[in-house]
């Protein structure tokens, strides 16, 4: 039986309602529209079969399949809802309050049995951050952070703490996905730093984005960020990002074998890395700050939202081929449909209070459906109904834009300001930044394991010593001029060879100059200096230049 099309849930000043997914886009009868502005929160279960929402009076649960009300709880102030992975528990959170006399408030985190509707346990959870307990996928394990400890519960028995993990000042933790054995990544903060931890789907490695408030180099007002790779087999490395600047986004492919990072001062770079932290494909530079893999992992969208203009690049990451370049102006939200074919973009309040609405795209760039909220209304939230992995099979990628009855939109081109003195003069097409083109890095990436900090430091020392020896050797080389060079000539000018052919002598001289420049670049890189892309490309040509020089000298 073919799976049903995912529903869209829409929440805004026009109320809460559901819309049938492609190709119909009509209002769904699964959920009768709730009018009014009182709906503060909604959520689906992980498999999309249950739906819960809070309307300012109660929190309700319905079955999406049977369209029937299952339970209703008196929680008028609930602002956060979450189902456990197997739909056993509904977690609800209300803002924590204390009484006027300063006495402790009542528990504000409730865990309800979805089957019976009874409250299994209530906790005091003061902060919204990390309010929801974390479950393993089979729900045999549940964990929450309590006063610098991680408390573990087994089989949804919240009356007994099965185990505790105590480290000084635990700030955050992330439970691994997938089957047993379960792992947990924990973070103990330094003085002025914070981290984001990202497990891959197979729970074999975690990526850590570490941020500090101060950039010691003074290059960035926003502090400094680094990306770290930690594998469960003990390997770890600092991911070497070849462009300085912020790390905007890092995302794992669902295959768990590669990840994409978007980083660097604008125009930002985007690069795919393998599990050795070697670059596999470099997408060059562009106006982007986010990356989104499709559910099947075979398509990647690079996008520039927020203060950027909404440009999207849709890539086939099996063949590293660009599929489309649509523009979703003013977008504040992006989500892949579980079918791996359709994309949702939206402009929501309060981030933007004008031009609210949403669009449904095909990944080939066609707009299939568009809804603009009336000017006196606002859109607050819109999202897809989730489905479990494997429900929708992966389809062959197409590059031809699918037909659509919705007219395509031409992006608005902002005219650059021109001072009055220049308005009657010809416009020069000068660029502030030269954008780098995409580049396949597979042939350049090695087979070595990722280097630790110590190994990287030792490697740089070794390369610096090697470069110094080569420099000394070149000073003693018989190819150097036996007499002192004039002041206007570079210090290490290479002498002419004695082939007797002026053209060959000229080529040999030029090749040696290039190789000398490469040695100097390698020495700079060994001391830790960040090289430009064109300088790295020069170093990569060293082998070919040496071979060419050898061929010419053998022909002398």
N, C-alpha and C positions, 0 to 999 in steps of 0.2 A: 504494500500500500504506500502510495506516494505521501510524503510528509505535507502537512498543511503549510500555507504561507505564513511567515511570521507576522504578528500583529504589530501595530505602532500604538503606543500609549502617549497621549498628549495631555499636558497639564498647563493651565494658564488662567487668565482672568475670565475666560469663557467657560471654565469648568474642567472636569476630568472626563475623558472619553477615549475610545479605542477606534483605530482605523485599520481596515483590512490592508494587508501588504500588496505588493505587485502581483498581478497587473491591474487590480480593481480600484483600490484606494477609496472605497466607500466606508461610511461609518459602520462599525461592527456592532452586531447584536449580542455579542458575548458579554459586554458590560454596558448596562444602561447609563447614559450620560448623567453625571452629577454636576448640576449647574452651580454657579456661585464661585466665590474666591476663597473658600475655607479649606480646600484640600492642600495640605502642606507636604505630604509625602506619599509615595507608592513604591512598590517593589514586586518583582516576579520571583518565583522560586527558580533555582538553577536550571531545571528542566522545562520551565515555562508553563507548567500545568496548574500552578497556584498563583493567585494575585491578591496582594494585600494593600490597603490604603487607609490613610487617616483623613477624616473630613472635618476635624475640629471638634467632633463630639465623640466619635468612636473609631476604633481600628477594626476593620472588617477583613475577612478572608473569604474568597470565592474560589470555586473550581472552574478553571477556564474551559475544561472539557465538558462538564455537566452544567455549567452556567448557574450553579446553585451556591447560596450563601452557606458557608461552613461554620464560621464563628464570628462573634462580635464582642469586642472588649471596650470597657469604659476607660478610654485613655485620650482625653480631649487635648492634651498637650504634647502628644507623641510627635516627634519630628524625625526619627530615624527608625527604619524597619529593615530586617534582614532574615531570610530563611536559612536554616542549616542545609548542608549539601543534599541530604536525602529527604528533605521536607518534614523532618521530625519535630523541629523546634522553630518557633518564630521569636526572634529577639526584637524588643522594642526599647527605645530610649527617649526619655523626657528630660528637659533641662533640670539640673540639680538646684534645689532651693533650700535655704535654711529659714527657720522661723525668726521673727523679729527679736526675740530674746537671745538669739545666738546659739540656741541648741541645734544639734545635728538634724539634718533633714531626713526624710524617709527615702528608702531605696527607689531609685529611678530607672534602673535597668531590669526589665522583666523578661523571663524566658518562659514561653508558653508551649505546652504540648499541643501540636497541631491536630492530633487525632481526637483528643478528649476536650481540649479547650482549657484545661487546668493550668495554673501557674506552677511551674516546676521549681523556680527559684527567683529571688529578687536580690539585686546587689546595689550598692552605692557606687556610681560611676560618675565622678564629677566633671570630667572633661569629655568633649565630643570626640577629640582625637583618639583613635583606636578604641572607640566605645564598644564595638561588637567583639564577642569572643571569636576565636579562630578554631574551626573544626578541620579534622582530617576528612578526606573525601568519603570514607566509610563511617564517619562519626564515632569511631571507637575512641577518639581522642579529641579533647577540647581544651583550649588554653586561653588564659587572659592575664594581662599585666596588672599586678597589684603591689603597690608600694615597693618598687624595685625588685620584685620577684615575678617569675612566670609560674602561675598555678596551673596544673594539669588535672583534668577530670576525665574519667573513663566511662564510656557507654551512656553519656548524658545523665550521669548521676552527679548532680551538682551539690549534694549535701556532704560529700566526702572529697577532700583534695587528695588525689592519688599520688601526686609527686610535686615537688617544688624545684625550680631552678633559681638559685640565688647568686647573683653577681652584684658587685657594688655599683649602684646607680644604673640599673638596666633602664634604658630609655625606650627601647622598641624591640620587637621581635617579629619574625615572619615564619610561620609554619610552612613546611614544604608541601607541594601538591603531590598527587600520585599515590600509589600503594605503599604498604610497609616495606622496609623500615622507615619511619618518619624522622625527619630532621628539623631542626629549628635554628634559624639564624638570629643572633641577638646583637644588640648594639649598646655599647657603653660609651657615652659621649666624652669627648675631650672638653677643653675649656670653651672653645668657640666654634664648634663644628656640628654638623648634622648629616645624616645619611638617608638614602633611599635604597632599599634592598629588593632585588628582583630575582626570584627563582625561575629557572626554566621549567618547562612543563614536565620533564622527566625527573626533576629534582636531582640532577647530577651536578649543578653548579648554580651559583648566585652571583649576580652583578651588583656592585655597590657603588653608588654615586655619592662621593664624599664632598661636602661643601664647607668652606670656611668663610667667616664674615669678612676677612681681610685678605687681599691679594698682596703677598709680600713683595712681588715684583712691581706693584703699582700700576699694572697694566689695566686693571679692571676695577671700577667702582663697586661692583657687585660681589667682590670676593673671588675666591679661587675654587675650582672644581676639578676633581680627578675621578677616573673610572677604574675600578678594581675588579678583577676576576678571581673568584674563590671556588674551587671544585671540591666535591665531597671526598675525592681520593687524596686530598692534601696539597694539590697543586694550587698555586696562586700567582698572580702577576698584576702589574699596573698596565692597563691598556694604553699603548702609546698612540695618542691622537696628534696627527701631524699639523694641526692648526690651533693656535692659542685662542682662548676665549671661553665663554660659557658652554656647558653641556645642556642642550635644550631638551633632549629626549633620548632614551635608550629603550629598545624593545627587543624581546626574544622572538625568534621564529617559532612556530608551533612544533617544528621538527626537533627543537632543542639543540641543534647542531650549529647555529649561527645567530648572530644578533646584529642589529643596526644601531648606530649612534649618529645623532645630529649634533654638531658642535662647531665652535669657532665663531669669531666675530663676523658679523654680516659682511658679505654674503656667506652663509654657513655651509660647511662641508657635511656630507653624509657618506658613511662608509659601512660596509658589511664586513664583519670579522668572523673567523671560525673559532673553534674551541681552543686553538693554540694562540688566540689573540692576534693572528696574522690578518692583515687586510685582504679580503677576497675581491671586493669590487668597490671602487670609489666613484660616487655619483657626481663628483666635481662640486662646484659651489653654486649656490642659488638662494633665493629668498624663502627660507624654510625654517621651521622650528618644531616640527613634529613628524613622527613616523608611525604608520599603522600597517601591520601585516594582516592579510586576509585570514579568515578562520582556517583555511587549508594551507596557508603559508606560501602559496605560489605567486601571490601578487603583493606588492608593497606600494603604499601611497606615502609620498613625501609631501608635506603641506606647510604653508606659511599662514597661520591664523593669528588672531589677537591684533597686534599692531601692524601686522603685514596684510597684504591685499587678498589673501585667500587663494593663492596659486596652489594647484595640486599637480603632482607628477605621478602617474600611475605606471608602475614598472612590472614587467614579467621578470621575476627574479630567478627563474630557471634558465632563461636564455639571456638575461640582462638586456632586455629590449623595452624601449619606451612604448606604452600602449596609448596613452592620451594625456592631455594637459588641460583639464578643465579649470575653471576659476569659480570659487564659491565666495563671493565678496561678503565681508562683514560676518563671517561664520564664527560662532563661539563654541560649536560642538560638532563632533565627527564620530560616526560609528559604522562599522561594517555590519551588514545584515548577516545572520547566521548561515544563509545560503551561499555566501562567498561571491555573490554576483552584484549585489546592490549596496549602495552607500547612502547614508543619511547625513546631511549637514543641516545645521539650524542656527538661527540667530535668536538668542534668548535674553530676557531680562533676568537679573538686573545688570548684567554685563553691558548690554546695549538695550536701550528702551525704545528705539526707533527701528523701523523696518524688520520687526519680528516676524518669524515664519520658518518654514522648513522645506527642504527639497529632497527628493529621492532620485538618485543617479544610478545609471548603469556604469560599471567601471570603464567602459569605452568612452565615456564623456557625455552621454546623452542624459538630459533631464527627463525623467519619466513622469514625475508628479511634483507639483509645487503648491504650497499653501501660504498665503500672506495673511497675517493677522490684521484685522481692522485697525485703523490708526488710533482708535480710542481703547484698544485692548493690548494685552501683553501675553507673550509665550514664555513660560517659566521652565518647562522641561519637556523633552520628547525622547523616546527610546524604543528599541526593538524588543519584542518578546524573545527571550533566550531559548535556545535548544541545546540538547546535549551534543557533544562531538560525535560525528559519524552519521547523524541523521540525514544531513544533506551531502551527497557525494560530490567530489570535486569534478568540475567540468573542464573540457579543453578550452584554453584561453583563445579568445577571438580579438582581433585588432580592428575590425570594421565596426564603426559606431552603430549600435542597434537603432532601429527606427523609433521615433517618438512624435507624439502629437503636440508636445509642449515645445514652443519655439525656443531655440537656443538663445542664450543671453550673451551679448557682447560686453566684456568687462569694461567698466568706466576707466578711461585713461586720464589720469590727473595731469593737468598741464603745469609744467614747472614755472615757477615765478621768474620773470625777467625784469630787471631794472629798466626804468624808462629810457636810459641812455642806450640800451641794447635792443630795444623792441623793433627798431627799423633795420637792424643788421641781420645778416644770415645766421641761422642756427647751426652751431657746430655740434656734431654727434660725439661729444666726449663722455667717457664713462668714469665715474668715481672709482669703481673697482672692476678689474678684469676678471670675468668668471672663468673658472677652470672647467674643462669638459670632463665627462665621465671617462673612467679608465678601468679596464679589467686588471686586477692585481694578482690573479691566480698564478701567473707565470713568475711573478716576483716574490711571492710569499714562500718562505722556506718551510721545512718540515720539522723545525726545532720546536721544543716545548716552550711555553711562555716563560720569560725570564723574571726572576724575582728581583727585588730592589737591589740586593747585594750582588747578584749575578750581573745585572745591568750596569752597576757601578764598576765592577771588575772588568767587564767587557770594554767599557769606555776607557779605562786606564790602559788596558792591553792595546787597544787601537791607537791610543795617544803615543805609547812607547814605540809601537810599530811605525807610526807615521814619522816620529822623531828619528828613528834609525834610517828610514828611507830618505829623509831629508839630509842626514849626515852622509849617507852613501852617495847621494846625488851631488853633494859638494865635492867629493873626491873622484867623481866620475871622469874618465878621460874625454868624455864628450863636452866637458866644460871648457870654455876658452882659456888658454894657458896664460894670457896676459890680462891685466886688470881692464875691466870694461869702462868706457867713458861714463861720466856722471849722468848723462841723459839716458843711458841704457839700463834696463832692470838688472838687479844685482846678480841673479842666477840665469843670465842669458845663455841659451844652449847654442853651442858652436855648430857651424855647418859640417855635414858629413862629407865624405869624399867619394861620392858615387860617380861624379863626372857629369851627371845629368842635372842641370839646374832645376828642372821641374820636379824630379824626384827629391832632390835636396830640399826644395821648398816644402813639399808635402811632409817629409820627415820632420822638418823643423816645426811645422804647424802641429803635427801629431804630438811631439814631445811637449810643446807648450800646453796643449790640452790636457795631457796626462799630468803635467806638473800642477795645473790648476785643480785637477781632480784630487791629487794628493793633498793639496791645501784645504780643499773642502772637506775631505775625509778627516783631516786633523781637527778642523773646526767642529765637525759633528762629534768626534771622539771626546772633545772637551765639554760637550753638552749643549752647544749652540744649536738653535732651531734653524734648519735650512729651509729655503724657499723651494717650491715645487720644481722650478727649472733647474735649481742646483742639484736636487735629488736625481733628476733625469740625467744630468751630466755624469753623476757617479755611476749610474746604471749602464752607461755606455763604455765604461773603462775596459771591459773585456774585449769588446769589438775593436776599440782603438789599439789595444796592445797587439791584437792579431794582425791588424792592418799594418802597424809599424814593423812587426816581425816579417811580414811578407815583403815589404819594401826593402828592408835591410838585407834579406836573403837574396834579393834580386840585384844587390849592389855588386 
